[in-house]
Amino acid sequence: MERKIAIQGIQGSFHHLVAQQYYREDVPVLECMSFAELTKSLVNGNASEGVMAIENSIAGSILPNYALIDENKLQVVGEHYIPIDMNLMVLPGQKLEDIKKVYSHPMALLQCKEFFKQYPHIKLIEDADTAEVARRIAEKESHKIAAVASKAAAKLFGLDILAESIHTKKSNATRFLIISTKKKEPNGDIIDKASLKFELESKRGSLVSVLNILRDFNLDMTKIQSMPIIESPWKYSFFIDVTFDNYEEFLKAVGILEVMTEQLTILGTYKNSLI
C-alpha cells in the first residue's frame, strides 16, 4: 500500500499544491492541522514524507519548524519553492462591504496586512489553515465571513473571489522543505545543498571562523538563522543552508566544523531547487 505524504492543512492548501508539484498531482496526502501533528505522523510511521513550510519572502522564517525538525531528528530530503498568491474569498453573492471577519493562517494574514489597512471595519482572526477556513465557510454557509487562501481552494469549495493577489509584495514566495525520518543517500542523484545545525562557544570570532571554513571549501551559505537555547540563556544555536559543487569537499568541511563547533548536526543533504 502506498504511503501518504503529510501536509499541514487540507486539500486546496498551499502545502497540498506543493505536494502535487513535487510528487504528482494525484499524490495521496495525510492532512495535519498543525506542524507538530505533521512531524508526529512521520515519527509514528503514518506518512512516508512530509511537506513543511520553512520561510516566506515577506513574513520571514517559521522558527518553530526548525525546532520540530531538530527535536524529532527528522531529515531534510528536498525543497520546493512556489509563488504565493493570496485571495479574499466568500460565499457567492456577497460584497466586500458586507464582510465583518476574515479568517486565515497567521502567516497568510501577515502577508496581506497592507491590503486590510484599507478596511478597518474587518476583524482579522488567525486560524489553523487557509483552505480549511474556505471549506468551513462553504459547509456552514457562513455569511459576512471571508477566507484568505489560494484560488485552488476557492474553486474546490465553490467560493467567489472578491479580491485577487492581495499580498503586499507581488514577488511573494514560500520555501517548503520535504522531510523524512530517513536520510537521503546520493545514489547517483544530484546532491548540492545541505542544512546544518550547530552551537558555538560564546567567544569572539567563533562564528567568523565557521564562515571562513565555508569559504575555504567553496560552500556558499544561502541561509543563516539563530535560535536561543532555552536551557542556556544568551547562548544560540545556528541553522544554516549551504550549496556546493563538490560533495566530497562538503564532507571535508563538515569534518572540520565538527571539531570547531558544538553538537553539529547534518539536518539533510538534497538537491538545490532554486537554480
matplotlib code that plots the C-alpha trace (Angstrom):
import matplotlib.pyplot as plt

x = [0.0, 1.3, 2.3, 0.9, 2.6, 1.9, 0.9, -0.1, -3.7, -6.1, -6.5, -6.5, -3.9, -0.5, 1.1, -1.2, -0.2, 3.5, 2.9, 1.2, 4.0, 6.9, 5.5, 2.5, -1.0, -2.8, -0.4, -2.2, -1.9, -2.3, -4.0, -2.5, -3.9, -0.6, 3.1, 3.5, 0.9, 2.7, 6.0, 4.3, 2.8, 6.3, 7.7, 4.8, 5.2, 1.8, 3.4, 6.5, 7.5, 6.1, 5.9, 6.7, 6.8, 10.0, 10.3, 8.4, 9.9, 7.7, 7.0, 10.4, 11.3, 8.9, 11.2, 9.3, 9.6, 13.4, 13.0, 10.5, 12.9, 15.8, 13.9, 12.3, 15.6, 14.0, 15.9, 15.5, 15.5, 14.3, 12.9, 10.4, 9.6, 6.3, 4.9, 2.2, -1.0, -3.4, -7.0, -10.0, -13.0, -16.6, -19.9, -21.3, -23.3, -21.6, -19.7, -16.6, -18.5, -20.6, -17.5, -17.1, -14.4, -11.6, -10.1, -6.8, -3.4, -1.4, 1.4, -1.2, -2.8, 0.7, 1.5, -1.7, -1.7, -1.3, -4.5, -6.6, -5.5, -8.0, -10.8, -10.6, -14.1, -12.9, -11.6, -8.7, -8.7, -5.9, -6.8, -5.1, -5.2, -6.1, -8.0, -9.7, -11.3, -12.5, -14.1, -15.7, -17.3, -18.7, -20.0, -21.6, -22.8, -21.3, -22.2, -20.2, -17.1, -14.2, -11.1, -7.7, -6.5, -5.4, -7.5, -7.5, -9.3, -11.9, -12.5, -12.6, -15.2, -17.2, -16.4, -16.3, -13.0, -13.7, -10.1, -7.2, -3.5, -4.0, -0.5, 1.7, 4.6, 3.8, 7.1, 5.7, 7.1, 7.5, 10.1, 9.0, 11.1, 10.5, 11.2, 11.5, 12.7, 15.3, 18.4, 18.6, 21.5, 23.2, 22.6, 23.6, 21.2, 22.3, 23.1, 24.3, 22.7, 22.7, 21.0, 23.2, 22.7, 25.4, 26.2, 29.1, 31.1, 30.4, 33.7, 34.8, 35.2, 33.7, 31.1, 33.6, 35.8, 32.9, 32.2, 35.9, 35.7, 32.7, 34.6, 37.8, 35.8, 33.8, 30.5, 28.0, 25.9, 22.3, 20.6, 21.6, 19.1, 19.9, 17.7, 18.1, 19.0, 16.3, 18.3, 21.3, 20.4, 22.1, 23.5, 22.4, 22.2, 22.6, 20.8, 22.5, 21.9, 24.9, 25.2, 28.2, 29.5, 31.6, 30.0, 33.4, 34.6, 31.4, 32.2, 35.7, 34.3, 31.8, 34.8, 36.5, 33.3, 32.7, 35.8, 35.2, 31.5, 29.4, 26.7, 27.0, 24.1, 23.5, 19.8, 19.8, 21.5, 19.5, 19.1, 19.1, 15.8, 16.5, 18.6]
y = [0.0, 3.4, 5.6, 9.1, 12.4, 14.5, 18.1, 21.0, 21.8, 20.2, 19.7, 23.0, 24.4, 25.7, 22.6, 20.4, 22.4, 21.8, 18.0, 17.9, 19.7, 17.9, 14.4, 14.2, 15.7, 12.6, 12.0, 10.7, 13.1, 12.9, 16.1, 17.5, 20.6, 21.7, 21.3, 19.3, 16.9, 16.6, 15.7, 13.2, 11.5, 10.9, 9.7, 7.3, 6.0, 7.1, 9.1, 8.4, 12.0, 15.4, 18.9, 21.7, 25.5, 26.9, 30.6, 33.2, 36.0, 38.6, 37.2, 35.5, 32.2, 29.9, 29.5, 26.7, 24.4, 24.4, 23.1, 20.5, 19.1, 19.1, 17.7, 14.9, 14.0, 14.4, 14.7, 17.3, 15.3, 18.0, 21.5, 23.3, 27.0, 28.3, 31.7, 32.5, 34.1, 35.2, 35.8, 37.0, 34.6, 34.4, 32.6, 33.6, 36.8, 38.8, 42.1, 43.4, 45.9, 43.0, 41.3, 41.6, 39.0, 37.3, 34.1, 32.6, 31.2, 33.9, 33.8, 34.5, 37.4, 38.9, 38.8, 40.8, 43.3, 46.3, 45.3, 45.1, 48.6, 49.9, 48.1, 48.9, 47.5, 44.0, 41.9, 39.6, 36.3, 33.7, 30.1, 26.8, 26.6, 28.7, 26.1, 24.7, 28.1, 28.2, 24.7, 25.7, 28.8, 26.7, 23.9, 26.2, 28.7, 31.5, 35.0, 38.1, 36.0, 35.6, 33.5, 34.3, 31.3, 30.0, 30.1, 26.3, 26.4, 28.8, 26.5, 23.4, 24.8, 26.9, 30.3, 33.6, 35.6, 39.2, 40.4, 38.7, 38.8, 40.8, 40.0, 43.1, 42.1, 40.6, 38.7, 36.7, 33.2, 30.5, 27.8, 24.4, 21.5, 17.9, 16.0, 12.3, 10.1, 8.6, 10.2, 10.8, 8.9, 10.3, 7.1, 9.0, 11.8, 15.4, 16.5, 20.1, 21.6, 20.9, 22.1, 22.1, 22.9, 23.7, 25.5, 27.8, 28.8, 32.3, 33.7, 36.4, 35.4, 31.9, 32.5, 34.2, 31.1, 28.9, 31.2, 31.1, 27.3, 27.6, 29.9, 27.8, 24.8, 26.7, 26.4, 29.1, 29.9, 30.7, 31.0, 31.5, 31.5, 31.8, 30.5, 30.9, 27.7, 27.8, 25.9, 28.2, 31.9, 34.1, 31.1, 30.3, 27.5, 28.3, 26.7, 27.3, 26.2, 25.8, 25.0, 23.3, 21.8, 19.0, 16.6, 15.4, 18.9, 19.4, 16.3, 17.6, 20.9, 19.1, 17.1, 20.4, 22.0, 19.0, 20.0, 23.7, 23.7, 22.1, 19.5, 19.7, 18.0, 17.5, 18.0, 16.9, 16.8, 17.3, 19.0, 22.8, 23.7, 27.4, 27.5]
z = [0.0, -1.0, 2.0, 2.3, 2.2, 5.3, 4.7, 7.0, 6.3, 3.9, 0.2, -1.5, 0.9, -0.3, 1.3, -0.9, -4.0, -3.2, -2.7, -6.1, -7.8, -6.0, -6.3, -8.7, -8.9, -7.5, -4.6, -1.5, 1.4, 5.1, 6.3, 9.5, 11.2, 12.8, 12.1, 15.4, 14.2, 10.8, 12.4, 14.7, 11.7, 10.3, 13.6, 14.1, 10.5, 9.3, 6.5, 4.4, 3.9, 4.7, 3.3, 5.7, 5.0, 6.5, 5.2, 3.3, 1.3, 3.1, 6.6, 7.1, 8.8, 10.7, 13.6, 15.5, 12.5, 12.8, 16.3, 15.2, 12.6, 15.1, 18.1, 16.2, 14.4, 11.0, 7.8, 5.1, 1.8, -0.6, -1.0, -3.2, -3.9, -5.0, -5.6, -3.1, -4.4, -1.6, -2.5, -0.5, -0.9, 0.3, -0.4, -3.8, -3.8, -1.1, -1.5, 0.2, 2.3, 3.7, 5.3, 9.1, 9.8, 7.8, 9.0, 7.8, 8.8, 10.7, 8.0, 5.3, 7.2, 7.9, 4.1, 3.4, 6.2, 3.9, 2.0, 5.1, 6.3, 3.8, 5.6, 9.3, 9.8, 9.1, 12.0, 11.2, 13.0, 13.0, 12.2, 11.6, 7.8, 4.8, 2.8, 6.0, 6.6, 3.0, 3.4, 6.7, 5.1, 2.3, 4.6, 7.2, 4.5, 6.6, 5.6, 6.3, 6.8, 4.3, 4.0, 2.6, 0.6, -2.8, -6.0, -5.9, -2.5, -3.9, -6.9, -4.7, -2.3, -4.6, -3.2, -5.1, -5.1, -4.1, -4.4, -6.1, -5.2, -2.0, -0.6, 0.0, -2.2, -5.6, -5.6, -2.6, -2.4, 0.2, 0.6, 1.6, 2.9, 2.2, 5.4, 6.3, 9.1, 6.7, 5.3, 1.6, 0.1, -3.0, -5.2, -8.3, -7.6, -7.7, -4.1, -3.9, -0.9, 2.8, 6.0, 9.2, 12.8, 15.3, 18.6, 19.3, 22.3, 23.5, 22.4, 20.0, 16.4, 16.7, 14.0, 11.7, 12.0, 10.8, 7.9, 6.9, 6.7, 4.4, 2.2, 2.1, 0.9, -1.6, 0.2, -0.4, 2.6, 1.4, 4.8, 8.4, 11.3, 15.0, 17.8, 21.5, 23.5, 26.2, 28.9, 28.3, 28.4, 25.9, 24.0, 20.5, 18.0, 14.3, 11.4, 8.1, 4.5, 2.1, -1.5, -3.1, -6.4, -4.9, -2.4, -1.2, -0.4, 1.6, 3.7, 4.3, 5.6, 7.8, 9.4, 10.3, 11.6, 13.9, 15.7, 15.7, 16.8, 19.5, 18.5, 14.8, 13.1, 9.3, 9.0, 5.4, 2.1, -1.1, -4.5, -4.6, -6.3, -6.5, -9.6]

ax = plt.figure().add_subplot(projection="3d")
ax.plot(x, y, z, "-o")
ax.set_aspect("equal")
plt.show()
